Amino acid sequence: MILAVLCTGATLHPVRAAPATATVPAARAARTAEAEVLARERAWLDAVEHNDPDVIAEILADDFVLTIPDGRTLTKADVVARRRQPRAPNERHRLTTSGVVAHVRDGVVVLVGRVFDTASDAQGKTRTDEAVYTDTWVRDGATWHALSSQMTHPAPKP
């Protein structure tokens, strides 16, 4: 936007408005929030991979709710209790995400993407499950906590 024209001798120079300074800190804060939440999301996935209920309990909000593809819901207590159960010998999981998009608004970050669980069972057979997910994160003081997560099956490929 040209706000004025500055005349220096016979030459006219358009003077452009500087970007609104309020948007620069807001954009920086949004990028920081996104980076912090993505790091917490990775820590959550790592804790699931390593079956670490204590880390999961710290990451999930006290009123966390998970909606799984069949429509059932699990609370934080349910999720943590599942992780306290030992896995079968040689059972391994590797969780990865792709296509993650972050939506940042006033202390809330919503992540939408795909998660892949590549697992091997006690017999060494490997399978990969895929889900589309939406995770809602809220800031509690200086810490981000997962408030809710919803996972659905991806649409069939044509």
Secondary structure, DSSP 8 states (H G I E B T S, - for coil): -EEEEEEETTEEEEEE----TTHHHHHHHHHHHHHHHHHHHHHHHHHHHTT-HHHHHHHEEEEEEEE-TTS-EEEHHHHHHHHHS---TT-EEEEEEEEEEEEEETTEEEEEEEEEEEEE-TT--EEEEEEEEEEEEEEETTEEEEEEEEEE------
